[in-house]
């Protein structure tokens, strides 16, 4: 399905009360309560391409429609006559690739960061000769074939894996599925070099695309403090902060996670780096493990907590902020005097101010005081669309206690 015959495209129209100016100025979404919801619109199948008009019938652009989603339209092109085909995808991908190749000397990065790279709902992470695609919007699911053809043409990757899991697909009314689109899936985890460390990414069975590239600059900042330090990496996943710290000369790193599979990948990374004798793991609930470490009298020069999204939506915000406060309260007593505490949030519903306030309250409730020495965000391969706060989800705070 392409939009090669634009005259045949259906038309969807904003209600008079809708803010067309926001769309004209770059906001990429139309919500369900902003669109004329007539019978013709309701009959459009998920992922249908359409021309968007304002209430005065002036064209605003070419959109993808999904009546099953609260985000009923996603802007694909400001040109209402654009042709969404392999060539269109290739142009977007080439622009994204040029930016990443300027940033990194090895092909391990987020190649496409959804709306910010002009491909709404699409995430593509690159692992050398392998690309993992997450089509988290209905239009991309329908147009996966030309997208992947363009991806191979632009990047020359030999293997493309479609990872159709996660909360975003559910919100779009899409089923979960994972499949190999092109090439052959790797039999073993893929080694990924980053910040001098080696991470092992499970591209088929791991979380999201197998590895989180977004924390790269925050890993680097914390690792820069770690020479000779004892490090505690809580919610470590495959060893993100701990392995980066060991690469920069940390004396030891203890990784804590609830997933034995993730800890096995972290150990494999430590072995690949030749630092396994300085690396230990502890499986368990992070809150319980931190409480137990305090009872044991353990202390560390650096403690990092990088939990999953506690506030994935506005409805979960209050509970999420309480959880972030609790993380800080349990982690702070484990930090030696003059040591460092790094706290992270990947919840877009919890903005920086709320997250910082919750973290600082938790530190205070633990009887500690701290200075914020660093505020970090996702790396530049995760660009932020200025009009869309959700694209800037990651926050990292580093305190000296």
C-alpha positions, 0 to 999 in steps of 0.5 A: 500500500502506498499513496502513489494515487493521491487523488484517491486518498480519503480526506479527514478533517479537523473540528472547528475547535481543533488547534490547526496552528499547532499542526502547522507549527510542527505538532505531529499528532491529531487526537481522536477528539479533534477530528470529525468522526463521521461514518467515512472516517470510522470506516477507515482501516488502521494505518490508512493514509489520508489527506488532513484538512483544517475546518476550512478545508485547507490541506495540512498534510498527509497523515496515517489514520488509526481510529482504534487509537487515541492518536487518530492521525500521525503526520507523515508529510507536510506535502499532502501529495507526497508518495509514501513508497520505498523512495520516500522511506529511503530519503528519511532513512538517509537523513537519519543515517547521515546524522548517526554516522557523524556521531559515531565511528561504529554502526551501533546506535539508534538509527530512527527515533520515531517522530523526531526522525520523521517516521512516527511510531517507528524505532530502529536500532542498529547492531552492526550488520543487523537492524531491529525494527519496532513498527509501533504504529499501524501505518508502519505495520502495514508498510513494513515491506517498503520500509525494510527494503529501503532500510537494506538499500540505505544501510546495507544491513544483511539482517532485519528483525521485526520486534513487535512487542511492547505497550505502544503496539497495544495502544495502537490495537496491534498484535505482538509478534517478532519475526526475521524480515531479512537475513538470518537471526544470530544464534547468540547474543551480539557483542556491542562496543560502547564507552569502552565496554562490551555489552551482549544484546539478545536481539530476539529475546531481550527487552525492547530491541535488545539493548538501550543505547539512550543511556550512552552519555550518562554511562560515560559521565558516571564511568568518568567518576569511577576510577578505583571506585566500588560501584553498585548498579541497581536495575542493571539490565545487561550491565549498563553503568557497571560495565562502563565503570569497569572499563574506566577502572572501577575497583568493583561493580555489583549488578542487581536485577530481577532477571537472571537472563539479563544478569547472565548477559551482563556476566558474558559482557564482563567476560568479553571485557576481561573484567569478570574478576571485578564483577559480581551479580545479585538477582532479586527485587531491587527494593529488597536487595537495597534494603538487605545491603543496608542491613549488611552494612554495605557501602559504595563509592557510586550507586546507580539506579536505572529502573523501568518506567514507573510512570508510563502514563499520566494515570500512573504519575503519582504512584510512579513519583512515590516509587522514584522517591522510594528508590532514592530513599533506599539507595542514598544510605548505601553511598559513602560520604562524598560518594555519588548517587545516579538516579534515572527515569525513562517515564515521559509522564514524569517531567524533569522537575517532578522527577528531581523533586521526588529524588531529592525528597527521597535523599532527604528522607534517608537523612542525606544531603546532596549536590546535583552535579550532572543532569543528563538526557538521552544521547544525540541518536535519540533526538527530541522533537521540540513540539513533542515532550514525549520524545524527551523521556529520559532523565538522569540526575547525578548527586554528590552526597 
